[in-house]
Amino acid sequence: MIRSALFATALLSTSAACAAPVESQAGAAAAALPFRTTVLANLDAPWAIAVLPDGRMLVTEKQGQMLLLSADGKQRRSIATIAVDSAGQGGLMDVVLAPGFAQNRHVYFSYSAAGPGGKGVVLARGRLEGAAGTERLGGIETLFSARPFVEGNGHYSGRIAFSPDGRHLFFTNGERQKFTPAQDKSMTLGKVLRLTLDGKPAPGNPLAAQGFAPEVWSYGHRNLLGIAFDAQGNLWEQEMGPKGGDEVNLIRPGANYGYPNASNGSHYDGRDIPDHKPGDGYEAPKVWWNPVISPGGLMIYSGDLFPAWKGDAFIGGLSSQALVRVDLDGTSARKGDQWAMGARIRDVDQTADGAILVIEDGDDGSQGRLLKLMPPPA
């Protein structure tokens, strides 16, 4: 299956009840993993996860449900239903807590919507309102919509990250399987954007004076499904390349990452794309894969339960059905581990005590499970 069809439209729905946490039974392969896996919940095509300060979790589901789960996964409630266009790779996408969430209760999220000219990715914000156990996501407002909306159901991207100082929001817009928008100055497609917390173009963006859309921070991207800052303030991004050439990039202001003019992969129809090479004017990836991993969400680990991995990047592998670790060292990166998980991994996060959370997206018709990874018993 070509990766442009990552989200199947026919998905098996799950029951409303969560499964009680049970230890994963994966035979000898599981015994070899450097962590033990507990299933916290069964979900219906989940896309992203965000952990609240009290340990509860927000989870988005493809069809538009925003769920609030207890820390142990045993209880869940829908706190909002978002009107999304869920065809193909569309749906309710990322969810991230705002800077200062404990005070402002703001939750940012993204989704795909239909509108004039076609479809596109939307950035929105709501407020978690109500007493514990009765919360709803209220005050929902649209902050930004990709430009232009185009036909098609793929490569929305829609990942969100906040700058370490909490002043800016970075938002990924995929090139929507149209190739050339990634290099088009007038469009936000195929770009990393830097916005204010209200979704406006951030002052001082590096390319506005060159005639680019004022939101653009970097360009020449394909399908950007992960973005995160490390402890040193470096911004890392991962994206699905074409046939071969999945990438992890260090995002630099104003840089051109080459797509579709340069890539370490090829077009799906067999046409060659020139590889990245020194002096070509494009920013080369720090790490790339061929065969591909089909990267999903990205998390920079900062916990203490797995001290050897502190500061490393964790990536969900979709077609590779893997959890992938990338060793980050300042502004350098190299491949680390790739653990077989037996299911497509859509997103990765961590709890306050350093446990790793992953979600399976259920694209193969199975339930998409929420998993908790802990160190093996001593």
Buried (B, 14 or more C-beta within 10 A) or exposed (E): EEBBEBBBEEBEEBEEEBBEBEEBEBEEEBEEBEBBBBBBBBBBBBBBBBBBEEEBBBBBBBBBBBBBBBBBBBBBEBBBEBEBBBBBBBBBBBBBBBBEBEEBBBBBBBBBBBEEEBBBBBBBBBBBEEEEEEBBBEEBEEBBBBBBBBEBBBBBBBBBBBBBEEEBBBBBBBBBBBBEBBBBEEBBBBBBBBBBBEBEBBEEBBBBEEEBBBBBBBBBBBBBBBBBBBEEEBBBBBBBBBBBBBBBBBBBBBBBBBBBBBBBBBEEEEEEBEBBEEEBEBBBBBBBBEEBBBBBBBBBBEBEBBEEBBBBBBBBBBBBBBBBBBBBEEEEBEBBBBBBBBBBBBBBBBBEEBBBBBBBBBBEEBBBBBBBBBEEEE
